[in-house]
Each structure stands twice: as structure tokens, then as C-alpha cells.
Amino acid sequence: MLGVSVIEVGTKTGVATDLDGNFTLNVPQGAKLQFSYIGYKTQTITATGQSHIEVKMEPDNNVLDDVVVVGYGTVKKRDLTGAVSSVKSDVITLTPTANPMDALQGRVAGLDISRTSGAPGAGVDIQLRGNRSFNASGNPLFIIDGMPGDYSTINPNDIESIEVLKDASSTAVYGSSGANGVIIITTKKGEAGTTRVNFDAYYGYNGWSKLPTMNNAQQWADTKIYALEQAGLPTDNNPDINAAIQAAAEGRTIDWVDTMLKGGSSQNYSLSVSGGTEKTQAYFSLNYNRTDGQYENDNYDVYSSSIRLNQKVASWLDAGVHSQLSYTNLNRASINLQDALQADPFGELYNEDGSIKVYPLDVQTDKLNLLLNNQPGVYKDNRKRIRLYVQPYIRIYPIKGMTFESRLSANFSYNKDNMFRGYGSYQFYQQAGAAAVGNEKDPANAKYTYAKISNSDTFSYQWENILTYNFKIANDHEFTLTGVTTWSDSNNNSSDTSNAGFSSNTYYWTNLGQPGNTLAQVASDYTMSKGMGYVGRLNYSYLGKYLFSASVRHDGKSVLAKDVRWDTFPSVSAGWRFSEEKFMDWSRNWLNNAKLRVGYGVTGAAGINPYSSMTNLINNAAGLGDEKLNAYYYPQVLSNATLTWEKSKSWNFGLDVSALNYRIDMSLDYFLTNTDDVIWTQSLPIVNGGDVISGKPFTMNTNIAETRNHGIELTLNTKNIVTRDFTWSSTLTLTRNWEKVKSLGAGASDYVTHGDYTLHVGDPIKSFYGYALDGIWQYGQEADAAVFGKAPGDLRVSIPNMRKVSDGVWEKVYPDQLDDNGNPITRTFDKDNPYAVSDTDRQIIGHASPDWTIGFNNTFTYKWFDLSVYMYYRGGQMIKYNMMTQYDSKGGAFPAYFDYWTKDNPSNDFPALDANRDWRNDTYHSSLAYQEGSFFKIKNITLGYTLPKVACNKMRIQNLRLYGTLTNPLVHATNKMLKDYDPEMNGQLNNPLTKQLVFGLSLTL
């Protein structure tokens, strides 16, 4: 064998075998030689003075014997028939973050993870295999050590592995909860042997956000003057322009972004102790994480601890408990960066005494200083969370191959949100006006002070009993039978108390009952839901080549009406390891494994809130003359006693291939999901009446719509170069997804508004509905522009079903209007009969979900150094970037890179500057916000150094690794209109994503 590594243990001495498997190495008698090769078992042989050694390398099937965690059990990778991806702890901790889901971005095919906010404590958006539902959450189900849980405060260093169950044959065992996929997190546990102590720490700088550079004071004035000149208006008598010019000349200019944003930081310290005996194993960890944002008074602290204890009570009985406790403290700044980007860039931030100046420019009392809330004691937004998770279990082994486990998961969380806006705050002046004093000497404006306390607590528990029986028949037929019962109960209490009109900033929110306050408001709420499920599953393997799995779950949910709350969710899957067939003997020397998989399953979702399937009455007061009477009325959303499950019926076809001694490992999947009975809020005919408060017609949740999702997923792992001193490995993930609305039900409109999106049959669920802009009318197109009442320099719109006949003559076909012969009517337009763009000319112009996601990671090692470079691409999505609509035809505050039309610069990006026009009043100006949002990132670059074993032994430690990580060093938007912007933020600006430079260490004692 060529390339077998031969190393003298404990030294750097080593060689690699030649083409014939020969090697020469001078070592002393008694030296231990280690022989290793990818795909083969590592062997250690002691040199006894002989001059010739023969070693037979044995194939290592551990790659296929790796255990993958699935629903209610585990399975060897070789026996897997569903679409499951696994990410191990070394990959998870490669990204220095408090949120373990950050580490999965782009690393699991089909799992779309994006971070739209850089605020401390902000979460991520997660979508697996596209959108299926209109109202139900698209988040996957998170299972932590076998039970539902919250991942947000789990210490990434405590995680052993994360498995992502993607197809319905894998997730159907979770019934209604598994409709959007399942992410299983397995935490670390103690092992018998020497006690192990791990300490991990890192500190990083967060900053260098990518934001557009706005017009400075001189550019602000220049664009204002140019707009006036183009409108034929005088430029020398404008007070705003004169004030700006004077301020710029005196150096009284402001870079608002630079003023508001500062450098942030991230730090993390994690300590764990694990170990045990053959009967008792324990794991204990403590973790502290702090993130300071880019704004003043914007920070997030996480304190967490994990305890896991396993005890073998007897040969037939195990027992244990897993507990997690976390406390978070978030201080959120009140800063609107988008306002800062649009603010006039001149004036003074501070008075002569160093205090913050309320109005940066005295002549502009409608424009407040955006730093007002940085003053001590005028503004506070504090949010605290406590979470306790306890999971005890017992496991019984009654007979050989049989296991019975009973486990209880209890979750308790308490949330407290405190808000205070006092004298001198930005919000105070915003409401009180220019005459306000801004302190306690201003009692007339006390009503503009405000404080609020929100409390909520949730207690939920889930009890599961799992019976598993594994047995073989004739040593060729292997069966695993699983039966499960599961019960869940969740209760939530919440209350809100607020008041206004405080006499002082001293007490913040701690004196809401201050005498004299008459603006108090109190509200409270309670919700409860329960669920029950029964699961049966069969796994079968014949000779390890022919694999079969079938499951069925019968589920009930209290949120649905009594007669429809129960339903059944079946699944079936099969696998064929055709690489083990005799007709594949010719490939034995290079093909290690090849398997075909197929699966079908049904999952469900009950995407409604508790009690919404019940008929409710609202109590209110009504006046009859001088008498006050109780009045009862229906809420706007009426109950639907027949409302039932959304059902997703999914197919998955997969191919797994491992070759060249597992140096190439590939997994390819195609999936197809049809979702029926999608819940949609439908307006009822006005003859049924309407809501007495809003005056709007009644609505009802109904199972009326249908959606479809299908796509391709590829995961490719390769070990490109493997030598004694140098290795290079790569991981590529690729996803292509198609989704569409199949039906909106009988009588539905063609285009249905759904929040920020529009539903339309044949288009993705999160589609944008607007005008398709087609650049700017140019010189030479005057005749055509006149057809639409426009001129060169104006925005141009592409009109559906409209075409140019000749210069100045256009015609439009109206498919919904027919002539006497049944043919669509065609109308002609010219300058004398111009066409007026209307709401009917809007069309689907894009969608928020990506068509493509690609992740590509390369890891290099050279002796004790390691280098990892991770790249990520997300393409085909559209974002709503409102900065585009801040372009003002009168000039002023907009990004300096905006390329607007002039006579000498025939741009196709933005219309001409003209003080007589306000493009923002045009019907279709708002469509400038919709921009193609594809981007490429170098997400992480990590360079590490691991101390050699010899040095570690001298220091009496097991391992020490030092590393540095650079996050988001390169961000490239494919759309030039998104210059200096990170499209992953999905259009928002207030909390920009940052670049991050981190230095850390991992120490094992």
C-alpha cells in the first residue's frame, strides 16, 4: 500500500510507505511504531531489533458504524434509510458564538440559517427545506437529549453532536411537532476513566460593520442646490441650505454613524469536569458569555450550567438525571440607525458644558439629537430570563435485547421585561416638543414619561415511555421494534403593568403606583395546551444490505376542536446497499459503500393558538342613555369547529457513496413535499356581520390552501491530501429549492396580501408584489416616455402584457376582458391617449426565500498548525431594503454612491434630481426597495496551533490549542445597488452585522 504513515510514537520521526508498501526507518529497540491510513485501523507494533517487519492493514468500518441519533433511538450510519445530517462537536465549536445554530449555517444541506440582526442576544432565522405553511411557525422541532427543549442558551462546548432529521420518514415519529423537520442536540456526558477537566475561553472585538456612506455636509448642500437649479428655482435664499453651508464652513458637521457606533466585544469562559467509574458517570459545566454591542448600553450576559449524572443501579437497571440552568440579562439600546443614516449631517452634538445638545442645529427644532438616550438615567430597556430544565430517567433491561426507558422532562422559564422612558429621553422630547425642559422641573410634560413591567412564566412537562426490542433471526435478519407513549402539558401566565406621568427619573419602573398617576394600564393572560401521542416503529435489516423501516404515530392536540384533534401520521422507508452485491465485486478496491434510499411519510401541523378553535365572547360596556350596560360580542376571528391538521406528504430519494478508503463521502437527496389543508385566515361575507370594534368583516381560520416544495441537496466530504505532516480536507453542501402555492381555495383573490408578502398561485409563499422597474427613461426615448406621461430622467416601469408597436405607440392586451368573439381586448396608447400606471400593473417581482445555498469549508493541517476557511453563498432571494426609497429628488441625505440621472450621466439606477418633483409620491417609487439579495461571504477563517504531545506531557496537561478566528472578513453582494451593505440582514439597518476578530484557547487537564 502506498502512503501508509509510519511514526515512532512520542517523536517526530516518521516516513510514508512507497508504491510497493516498503519503508525504511531507524529506531532503537523497544520503540513503538504506529501505522495509520485513512479507512484502515491504526496499529501499533513494538520494534524488537528485527530488520524486517510485515504489517497487514485491516479495513476500518467505523465510518459506517458511527452511531446517528434519530427519533426515540439511535442507528448505525450504515443502516440509515432516512435523510439525516450529523454535525460533530469539533465543527460546532469552530465558530466562536453563544448560539450553536450559528455553527450550522451552510454546513447542512437543506437547512437555511440566516442572521438578520447583529444585536447582542439576537437569534437566527431557521428554515428546513423551504416554507410549507402560511400561519404556522416554520421553525424545526428541537430535541435536547431526547426531549423538546430550547437551544438558545446551551453552551456550544457542552454539545456532543447535532443531528438534523430532514425527511418525513425520519420526522413522522414526532407527528405534528415534526412537520418542519427535527434538530436533535446530544450533550456531552461523563465516561468511565480518568477525570477530565476542560477550560475554553475566547475574547473578540466586534465592529467594522458594512454600512453605506451617506452624503456629507457639502454633498448634502450640493445635491440640494443642483435640484433647485434643475427646477429653475433660486438657490441663495434657502435657510436650510445656508445653514448647512455655514455649518460645514465652521466645521460643525456630524458623521452620525461614526458617532453612534462604537466597537463591541464578545467573551466566553467555559469550564467542564467529567469522569466516573463503570457504575457512575458525571458531567458538570459552568459557562459565562458576554456580548457588548456597538451602541452604548447595549449588552447581553448569559450564565449557564449543565449537570448530567448516570448511574448503573444494577445489571438490569440504569437511572440518571440531566439538568440545565441559565440566566440571561439583556440591556437593549434605543437607537434607530436608519434615522441616523437619514439625518442631516451638520450641527453640534454637545453644549459648551459638555451636556448633550437637544437640537444639533438651533434653527431645526424638529430634528432631535439621536444621542439623547445615552444620557444617564433617562432611558432603560432591561430583559431578564431564567430557565430551568430537568430530565430524570430510568432504563430497564428486562431481557436480552430489550430496553424500557421512562423519562420526564420539566421546563420552567420566567421572563421579566422592564422599560423606562423618562425626562430628557429622545421619546420625551419627541412628544413634548421644543418647549420641553427635559427634567423634573417640567411637570406640565410629565405625562410623556413612561414605565412598564411585563412578567411571564411558562411551565411545561413531557412524559415519555419507550420500549425497544432488538433481536436477530438466523443471524441474517435483524429486527428493532420500538413503541412509545408521550404526554405533554404546557401552561403560560403573563401580565403587563404600565403607567405614565412620573415626577422623577429616580425610580425607573419601581414606583408604578406613584400617587397622582392616572394613566395606569393593567393586563394579564393565561394559556394552556396539552398533547398525547402513541408511536410504533419497525426497523429491519437483512445481511446489512436490504434495509426497511416503518412507523406510525397517532397524535392528539388540545388546540383543535374535540372531533378533529386526533390524527395518524405514517411513514415508510427502505435502503439498498448495492455495493455489497456480488455484481459489484469489480469495485471492491475503490468503492467502500454505496446505498440507495427511498422514503415516504406524513407529518402534520396545528398552526393555531390555544382556544382559537373555541367560540369566545368578549365582555365590554355599552351606553344606553345615562345607563352603562354590559355588552357581549364576538371577536373578529370566529371559531371553526372543523379546523384540523395541516398535512405534509413527503417523498425522499437518496444516494450515499463512499469511495477511495472513505476519502470521498457523498450524499445526494431529492425531496418532494405536498402540503394539504393549509390553514388560512379567510374573510367571511359581510352578510355575516363584523367586528364591532374595528368595523371589519369577520374572519375564520380554515383548511383551504395547498403548497408544494421540492429540491435537491448535496453533501460532499473529501480528504484531498493526506500525508504525515500535511492534510487537506473539504466539505461542500449545496441546496436548490423550489416552492409554490398550489391553491388558495375556491373564490380566493388572485393576489392575497399576507403581511409583508403576497400569496399567488404558482409563486413561492413569501413573494413580493410590486411594480417591475425597468430603469430610467433616457434621451432618445422621449416619444415612448410621453406614452406614460413621463420624460427623460423619470422612473420607467415594465407593464405586464404591454409591448411597443412603434416609436410613441404602445399596446396592451387585457386577458380578463374579452370581445364579442371571446378574444382578449387590445388597447393602443400614445401621447394623446397616455397610459396611466395603476395598482393592476403590479406583479410578483421576487421572493424572500433563497433558491440556492452553498457552503464550502476547507481545512488544512501542517504538523501542529491548522487552518480552516469557510465560505457561504445564498442566492435567488429578494430583500426589501428601504434605504433605496430614501432617495429624494430634492437632494439631501441619501447614500453617496447613489447613481442618479443627469443630462451628462444617463444612469439607469435613480431618477433625476428636481426640486419641483417628489419621486416618493409616484405610485411605483416604493418598488425601489425590492432588490435582488444574493451574496457571497467568507464566513470564517480560523488559524490554530496545538501544542505537541511531548510538550503537553512536560506541562502535565492533555491538550492545549490556541486559535484566532476572523468572522465575515469578506461580504460581496452581487447586486451593485446593495453597495456597502450585507444582504444577510434582509433589508434592516438598525442592528448591523459585524466583522469579528477572536482569540481563544482550549485546555484539557
N, C-alpha and C positions, 0 to 999 in steps of 0.2 A: 504494500500500500504506500502510495506517495503522500507525503505531508503529515505523517504521524508525528506529533510533538513528543520529544523525549527530554525530560528535565530532571536534573539531580535535585531532589527535594531539599528545600532550605537554602538553595543557592540560585544564582542567575545562570548557571551552566546548563546548556541545553542545545539540541540540534533537532532537525527535522529529517525524516527518512527520505531516501531518494526514490526514483521511479520503481526500483525493484524491492523497496522496503528495507534497504540496508541503511545502517548508520554507524558512525564511529564516535565514541565518547570516552575520554579518560577520566575515571573516577576512582577513588580509594575503595578498598574492600570494606563492605558493610554499608556502602552508600545506597540510598533508596532512589530508584529510578521510576519516574511517573510517565506512563504512556497514555496519551489522550488524542482523540479525534472526534469531530462532530458526528453524532449519530451512533457512536460506539461507547461502550463502557470504559471509564478510566481505570487503568490498572497500575498497581504499584508493586515493583519487584526489587528485592534486595540483591545487590551485586556481591557475589561470594568469591570473587577472584578469577572467575572464568573469563575467557577471552571471547566467548560466543554465547549470545542469548537469543532464544527464539520466543516470540510473544505472539499469541493468536488473539487478535482483536475480536470481541464479541459485540454483535449489534445491540444497541440500547433502545428499547421500545418505550422508554419513559416519556417521550414526547406524546405518544398515543395513550400512555397510561396516566397522563395528567388528569387529575380529577377536576371536573367542571361542576360548579354548583348550579342546580336547576330548582324548579319549584318543588318544595317538600322532599328534597333529597339531593343526591349527587350522582354523577355518571362519568365514566371514563370518556375522554375525548374520542377514542376510537368507536364508542358505541353511541355517540350523539347523532340524533336524527333531526333535531330542530336547528333553527338559525340562532346561534348563541355566540357572542363575542366575550372574550375574557381579557381583563387588563390586570396585571400583577402590581405588587406594591412598589417595585423599583421604578416603574413608569409613573405611578401616581405621585410619588414624592419627587419626581424630576422637576415638577413645576412648583416653585415656592409660593403657595397660596393657602389661605384658610378654607377655601371651598374646594372639596375634592372633585367636583364636577368640572372645574376649570381644566384639570389634568386630562379630561376625556375629549376635549374639543378636537375634532378631526381625527381621533385615534380609533373610533368605532364607526365602521361603515353603516350609514343609515341613521346615525344619531347626530342631529343638528343642534349644536350648542353655541349660543352667542351671548356675549356680554355687552349690553347696550349702555350701561352706566358705570362710571369709574368711581362712584361714591363709596366711601367706606361702608362695608356691610351689605353692599348691593349684591343681589343674586344673579343667576344666569337664566336665560330662556332655553328650554329644552323641548325638542320635538323629535319623536322617533317615527320614521317612515311617513312623514307628511301629516296633513290635517285630515281628520275624518268627520269631526262634529262641529256644529255651529256654536252651541252654548256650553257643552261640557268641557271641562279642562282638558288640555292636550298633554298634560304632564304625565310621564310614566309613573307607575307604582314603584315606590322604593321599599325594598325589603332589607332589613338590617338584622343579620344573624337569624334569619328565618321568619321575622315578624315585621309588620309595617312600622316605619319609623321616619324620622326627619334627619336628613343628611347634613343640613346646613352648618351644624356646629360640631360635627365629627372631626376629630383630629386626623388629617390625612396620614400621619405616621402610625396611627392605630389600625389602618386598613391593610388586610392581607391580600384581598383581591376584589375586583368588581366584575360581575357578570351581567351582560345585557341580553335579555331574552327578547327577541325581536318578532318572531313569527307566532301565529295563533296556536300552532301545535305545542309551543313551549309555554305560552301565557294563559291558555284556556283553563288551566287548573286554578287560576286566580279569578275566574269568572268575570264579574262586572268590573272588578278593580284592574284587570289586566288588559283592558281594551286598547290602551296607548303604549303597551309594552311594559316590561318589568326590569328594573335595575336592582340586582341583588348585591349588597355590600356585606362582605365577610370580614370581621375584625380579627385581629391577632389574638392568640391565646397562649397560655403557658405550655411549655413542653418539659417532659421529664429530663433531668440532667442538670448541668451547671447553671447557676443563676446568671442571667444576662441582664446587664444594665445598658440602656441606650440613652444617649443625650443628643438631641438635634437642635440646632439654633441657626437663625439667619437674621440678617438686618439688611434692609434695602431702601434705596431712595426712589420715590415715585415722582415723576414730573415729565417735562418736555412734551406736554400734550400737543397734538396736532390740531391747530385751530386756524381759521382764515385770518389773514392780516387785514384789518379794516382801513378805510381811508383815514389818514392822519389829518390834523387840523388844516394844513394847507390844501390837501386834496379835497377835503370836505368843502372848503371855500371855493376852490377852482371848479368843482362839478356844479355847485350852486350857481356860480356866475355864468358858466357855459350854458346851463339850462335856461337861465334868464335871457341870455343873448339869442339862443335859438328860438325863443318865444317872442323876440323883439321887445323885451321889457327892459326898463332901466336897471342898472346894477349898482349904482352908487348910493341909493337911499334905503337899502335893506338893512334894518337894525341887527338882525341875526348874523348876516354876513360880515357887517362892520365889526360886530363884537368878536366874531371868530378871528378875523384878520388881526385885530388889535391884540387878542389873547395870544395868538401864535407869535406875533412880533415881540411880545413881552415874555415869551417862554412859558406862558400859563396853559400848557397843554397836558392832556391826560391820556395815557395808554391804559384803558380800563381793564383789559385782560391781564396785563402785566401787574397792575395794581391789585387785582382781586386774587389772582392765582399765586400760590407760593409752592415751594417744594414740599411734597408729602413724604411719608415713610411707612415702611412695614417691618415689623419684627415679630419673631416667633421663637418660643422656647418650649421644648418638649422633653419630658423625662419619663422613661418607662422601665419597669422592673418585671422580669418574667422568669419562670423556672418551676421546679417542682420535682416530685417523685413519681414512681409508677402509679401511685394511687391518687395523688393530689397535684394538680397543676394550677398555677395562678398567674394572672397578668394584671398589672396596675400601671396606670399612666396619669400624668398631670400635664396640662398644656396651657400656655398663655400666648395670646396673639393680640397685637395692637396695630391698627392702621390709622394713620393720620392723613386726612385728605388734603387737597390743595387749597381749601378755604380755611379761614380762621374758625375755630370752634367746631370743627367737623372731624370727628374721630369715632373709632369703634374698638371696643375691648371685648375679647372672648376669653372666658375662663372655663376650662372643661376638664373632666376626669372620667376615666373608664376603669372599671373593675370587672374581671372575669375569673370565676372560680369553678373548677371542675373536680369532682370527687368520685372515685370508684368506691362505692359503699360496700359492694360485694361483687362476686364474679358475674352476677346476673343483674346488678343494679348500678346505674350511674345517676348522679344528681349534680346540679350546678346552678349558678346564677350569673347573669350579666347585667351590669348596671352602668348607666351613663348619666352624668350630671353636667349641666352647662349653665353659665350665667353670662349674659351679654349686656353691655351698656353702650348705647349709641347716642352721640350728640350730633344732631344734624343742623348744618348751617342753613340760613335762609338767604340764598343767593340765586339770582336769576342771571346766569351768564349770557343768555340770549339778549336780555335787556342791556347788559354791558356792551355787547358787540354792536348794538344799535344806538348806543348813547353818543351824544355829541362829544368829540374828543378835545374839549378845551374847558378851561376853568381852573379852580383851585380846590384841592381836596380838604385842606386844613385851614383853620383860622390862625391868626398870629400867635395865639396862646397854645397852639397845638391841638385844640379840640377839632372834631370833625365839622366841616362846614356843611350846613344843611343843603344849601343850593350852590353847586360849584360855580355857577355864573349868576351874579346877582340879578341880571335882567331876565333870567329864565326861572321863574318861581314855579314852573310846572315840571321841572326836571330835578329830581332829588339825587342826593349823593348816595350811591349804591353801597357805600361802606358804613351806613348808619347803624346797621345791626351788629357791627363789630365792636361797638361801644360796650363796656362792661355793664351787665345787668339790665339791658333794655330788651333783649330777646333771648329766649331759650326754647329748644325743642329736644327733649330728652326721652329716650325709649329704653326700657329695661325688660329683659326676658329671662325667665328661669324655666329650665326644662329638666325633668327627671324621668328617666326611662329604666324600668326594672323588668327583667325577664328570668324568672326561675323555671327550672325544668327538672323532670325525672325521665330516665330512659331505662327500660326494662328489656332484658334478653331472655324471654321465656324458653325458647328452644333454639337450636342451631339455625342460623339464617334469619331469624325473626327478631324484629325490634319494635317496641312500642314506646312512643315518646309523647308525653303530655307537657305542654308548656303554656305559660301565661305571660302575656305582655301587658304591662301597665304603663301608660304615658300620662304625665301631668305637666301642664305648662301654665305659667302665669305671666301676663303681659301688663305693663303699666306705661302709658304714654302721657307725658306732661308737656303742655305748651303754654308759653307766656309771651305776650307782646305788650310791652309797657311804654311809658312816656319816653319819647326820643327815638323810638324804633322807626324803621322805614315805613311799616304799615300804619303807625300812628300819624306821621306827617302826611302820608298818602290820603288818609281820610279827613284829618283835621284841617289841612290846608296851610297856606303860607303864614297865617296869623298865629299859628300854634306856637307856644313857648317851648314845649318839649320836655317839661319836668313837672314835679308835683305842684308848682306854683300856677298850674294851668287847669284848675278844677272844672272850668267850663267844657274842656275837651276830655275829661276823664272817661267819658263813655267810649272813647276809642282805645282804651286799654282793654286787654282781653286775656283770660286764662282758662285752661281746660285740663281736666284729668279724665283719661279713658282707662278703664280696667277690664280685663277679660281673663277668664281661666277656662281651660279645657281639660277634662279628664276622660280618657278612653282606655278601654282594655279589650284584649282579644285572647280567647282561649282556643287552643288547637290541640287535637289528639291525632297522632299519626301512627298508623300501623304499617310496617314494611316487612315483607317476607321475600327473601331471595333464596332460590334453590335451583339445582340442576337436575336434568334427566339424561341419563346415559352419557353424561359429561359433554354432550354436544349441544344440548338445549338448555339455555339459561333463562330463567324467569325472575322478574321482580314485580311483586304485587304491592300496591300502595293504596291505603284507604285513609281518608282524612275527614274529620268534622271540625268546623270552625265557627266561632260565635264572636261577634263584635258589638260593642256598645260605646257610643260617643256622646258626651254632654258638654255644652258650651254655655257659659254665662258671660254677659258683657254689660257694662254700664258706662255712661258718659255724663259728666257734670261740667258745666261751664258758667262763667259769669263775666261781667264787664263793669267798668266804672270804678276802678280802684284808686285809692288816694295816694298810693306809693308803689314804687318798684321793689320795695324791700322784700316782700313775702313771696314773690313769684306766684305759684299756684297753691301755696299752702294756706291761703286765707280766703277761700272762695265765698265763704259766708259773711264777708265783711259787712258790718251794719250799713244800711243805706243803699246797698246794691239791689237793684230791682230788675236786673236783666238776666237772672239765673235761668238756666235750662237744664233739665234732667231727663235722661232716657235710659232704659235698660232692655235687655233682650235675653231670651233663652231658647236654645235649640237642642234637639236630641234626635239621634238616629241609631238604628240597630240593623244588624245583618246576620244571616245564617247561611252556611254552605256545607254541602256534602260532596266529597271528591272520591273518585275511584280511578286507578291507573294501572295499566299493564305494560311492562317492558319485556321484550323477548329478543333473544339473540341466538342464532343458530351458527355454530362454528366461528363466531365472531365476524361472519361475512354478511349474513342476512339479518337485518335489524328491523324491529317493529315496535311501535308504541301507540297506545290508545288511552284516552282519558275522557271522563265526563264529570261535569260539575253541575250540581243543582243549587241555585242561588236564590236567596230572598233578601229584599231590601225594604225597610220600613218607609222610605221616602216615596214609594209608589203606592197606588191605591190597592186595597185589600185583594181584589180579584185578579190583579195582574202583577203582583210583586214577586212572584216566583217564576223562574225560567231555567232552562237547561242549556249548557254550553259544552258541546262535544269537540273532540279533536282526535286526529289520527295522523301518524307519520311513519315513514319507512326509510331504511337506508340499505345500500348495497355496496360493500367493499369489494369492488370488482378487481382490485389489484391482487386479491388473494385467489382468484380463479386460475385454473391451470392454463387457460389460453393466454394469460398474462405472464407466463414464465419467462418469456423473452425480455421482459422489462425489469427483472429482479435486481439487476446490478445497478440500476439508477432510479427506479420508482419505488419509494418506500410505502406509500399509501395513496389510494385513490378511492373515493367514495361518492356515490350519488345519493341525494336526499330528496324526499318529497313530503310535504305536509299540508294538511288542511285543518282548519279549526274555526270555531265560532266564539267570539267574545262579545261582551255587552257593556253598555254604559247607561247609568241612570243620571243624566246630567241636569238634575233639578235640585233646588234647595229643599230642605225638610219642610213639610206642611204645604208645599205648593200643589200637591195633589188633593188637598182637602178644601172644602168650602169654608171660607172665612168671612166674618163680618167685622167691620171697623166701627168703633163707637166714637161718635162726635157730638157736638152740641149744635142745635138749631134754634133760631129765634122765631117765636110766634107772638107778634105784638111785643108786649113787655115781658113775656114769659120765656124762660130758657128751658128747652126740652132736650132730652136725649134723642139722638138720631143714629140710625144704623144704615150702613151702606156697604156695597161690595167693593173690593179693591179693583184696580184696573185690570190686573191679571186674574182671570177667573180660573177655577179649578177644572181639571179634566180627569174624571174617574177612570177613563180608559187609557190614560197615558202609561206607556210601557217602555221596555228597554230599547235603546238603540242597539242594533246588532251588526257587528262587523264579521263578514265571512271572508276568510283569507286563505290563499294558496301560497306556498313557498316551494321553489325548486332550487336545489343547491348542488354544488360540486366542490369537493375538497380534494386537494392534491398535495402530496409531499414528495420531494424528489432530491436526488443527489445527497443522500445521507442527511436528509432534513435541512439541507442548506436553502432549499426553496420550499416554502409553505404557502399555499394559495387557497382561498375560499371565495367562491363566486355564488351569488344568490340572485334569483328573480322573484319578486313578490307581487301579488295582486290582491287588493282588498276592496270589497264592495260593502258599503255600509248602508243598511236599510233602516227605515223608521227613525231617521234623524229628527231629533226634537227641534222644533222651530216655533217661535212666538208669532202666532198668526192673528191679524186683526179680524174681529168679528163684524158682521154687517151692522150698520148704525141702528137698524130697527131693534137690535137687542139692547139699546141704551149705551151708556158710557159712564166713565168715572166722574163723579160729581165734583171732585176737586180740580182735576186737570181739564175736564171737558172733552177728553179724548175717548174714542171708541174703546170698548172692552177688547182685551186680547186673551189668547189662550194658548198654552203650550200643547202642541200636537205632534204626533209621529207622522210626518208628512214628506220629508225630503229624502234624497238618496245622494251618496257621494261615491267616488271611486279613486283609488290610489294604486299606482303600480310603479315599480322601479327596479334598478339594478344596483347591486352592491358588490364591491370587490375589495378583498383584503389580501395583500401580498407581503410576506415576510421573507427576506433573503439574507443570507450570510455571504457577502460578496467576496471578502478576502479573510482568510483565517491562517495566520502564521503564529509562531511562538511569541513574537513581540508585537505584532500589529494585527488588528481585526477591523473590519468594516461591515456593518450590518445596516439594513434598510427596512423600513415599514411603509407601505403605501396603502392608503384607504381611499376609495372612490365611491361616490354615490350619485346616481342620476334618478331623479324622482319626477313623476307626472301625477298631477291630481286634478280633479274636476268635480263640479256639481253635476249630478246626473238628472236630478229632478227637484223642483221646488213645490210640487203638488199642483193639483188642478186649481185653476183660477188665479195663480200667483202672477205678479207682475214680471216683465222680462228682466228688470233690474231692481233688485231689492236692497235697500240700504241696511247695512249691518255694522253699526258703529262706524269706524274709520274705513270700512271696506264695503264692497258691493257684491252681492250674490247674483250670479248669472249662469244659467245652464250652459255647460261646455267649457267654463273657465274655472281656475282654481278658487278655493274658498276665500282666501284673503286677497281678493282682486281690487285694484284701484280703478275707479270710474271717473274719467275726466276728459278734457279736450286733448287731442293728439297734436301737440305743437310741431310746426314744420319750419322753424327758423324765423327769419325776418324778411319782409318784402324789400327787394333791392331796386336800385336804379335799373331801368330797362324792363321792369315788371309793373310799371305804373298802370297800364291798362287792366292787367289782371287784378292788381290790388284794388282798383276802383270798383270792381265787381262786388267786393266785400266791404266797400266804404272805407278802404284803407289807402295808405300811401307808403312810399319807401321809408323804412325806419320803424314801421309798425310790426307787431307780432303777427305771424302767419299761422293759420290753423288748417290741419288736414280734415276735410269734411267727409264723412262716410258716404259712399255711393255717389260721389261728385267727381266729375272729370272736366278737363279743359278741352273745349272744342276748337277754339282758335284764340288769338290774342284778344282779350277783353270779352270773350264769350265762354261761359261755363254751363254745364247742365247737370242736373241731379235727378237720380231715379228714386222714387218713393215706393219701396216694396210693399208697404202696408196700404197703399192707395191704388185701386185698380180702376181701369177704364171699362167701358161697356163690353169690351171683348175679354175682360179678365186679365189684361196685361198691366204691369206696373206703370203708373203715370210718370212721365219725364217732364221736368220744367227747365226752361232756359233762363239764365241770368246774365245781365250786363250792367254797365254803369248807370243806365237809365232805369233798370229794374234790378237793383242790387240785392244781394243775398244777405239776410240778417242771421248771424250765428246765434243759435238758441240752445236751450238745455237739451233738446233732442239730438244735438250733434255730439254729445258726449259718447264715449265708448270705453271699453275695457282697454287700458293702456299698459297694464303690468300687474304683477302680484308680489306679495311680500315674502313668500317662501322661496328659498333658493332652488334652482334647477339642478345645480351641481355643487357638491362639496368634495374637496380633495385634501387629504393630509399626507405629508411626506416627511418622514423622520430618518435621519442618517446619524448613526453612532459610530465613532471611531475610537479605538483604544491603541495606545502605544506604551508598552511597559506599564507604568503606573499612572499614566495620564489617560483621561477620557474626554471626548468632545462630542456633544450632541447638538445637531441643528435641526429644528423642527419648523416646517413651512406649511402654510394653510391657505386654501383658496375657497372662496364662497361666491358662486356666480349665478346670474339669471334672475336675481331678485330686484325689486324696485323699492326705494325708500321715499318717504315723504320728508323732504329737507326744507323746512320753512325759511331758511336763510335765503333761498332763491327768490322768495317773494318779497324780501326786504329791499330789493332794488327799487329805487324811487326815481321816477322821471324828472323830479325836481332837483336831483342830486343829493349829496349829503353823506349819511352814514350807511355804507354798504362795503362789502369786501373789495379791496383794491384790485384784485385780479379780474373782477367782472369786466368782460369784454363787451362794451355797449356800442351800438351802431352810431357811426358818424358818416358824414359825406366822404371823408378820407379813409374811413375804416369800416368797410362793408361787412361788419360782423353778423354772424347768424345766431349769436347767443342771447343778447339782450337788446330791447328796443332803444330808440334814440332818447337822449335827454331833451326835455322840453318842458319848461315851467308851466305852460298852458295845459299840459296833459297830466293825467294821473293814471298811469297804466294799471294801477291796482284796482281801478274801478271797472276795467274791462271784464267782460263775462268770463273770459278764459285765462286771465292773468294768474289765478291760483294754481293752474296746472303746471306752472314753472316749478312748483315744489316737488313734483313727481320726477325722480331721477333714477336712472339705472344705477344699481348699487353694488355691482360686482367689485371684489377686491382680492388682493394677494397680500399675505403677510409672512414675514419671517417671525414666527410667534415666539420662539425661544432659542437662545444659544447658551449652552452650558459647558463650561470647562471645569474639569475636576482633576484632583490629584489624590491618589490613595497611597497612604504610607506603606512601604514594603513590609512583608510579614516579619522579616528579621528585625527591623526597627521597632515594630509593634511589640514583638516579644521582649525586647530590651526594656520597653516602657511599660511592660506588663498590662497591655491592652490588647483587645482582639482586633480592633479595626479603627482607623481614623481616615476620614475623607474630607478634604477641603474643596470648596467649589465656588464658582461665580456664575451667575445667570443674568443674561440681558433679555428682557421681555419686550416684545413689539419694537425691535430696533428698526424694522422697515415695514412701512404700510404703503401700498400702492393701490389707488383707486383707478379702475380702467376708464372711468368717465371723467373727462377733463373738467366738467362742471363741479366736481367734488374736490377741487384742489385744496390742499391743506385741511382735509377732513378725513376722519376714519369712518368709513361706511358701516362698520360693525355697530356703531352707535345708533343705527337705524333712524337717523334724522334728528335725534335730540342733541342738545348742546350744553345743557346746564351742568352736567357732570361728565366731562370728557374723560375718555380712557387715557391712560398714561403709558409712557415707557418706564421701565423699572430696571434698576441695577441692584443686584442682590449678592451678598457674600455670606456663605454659611459653612457649617461643619456638621459632620455626623460622626459620633464617637460611640464605640461599643467596648464595654469593660468585661 
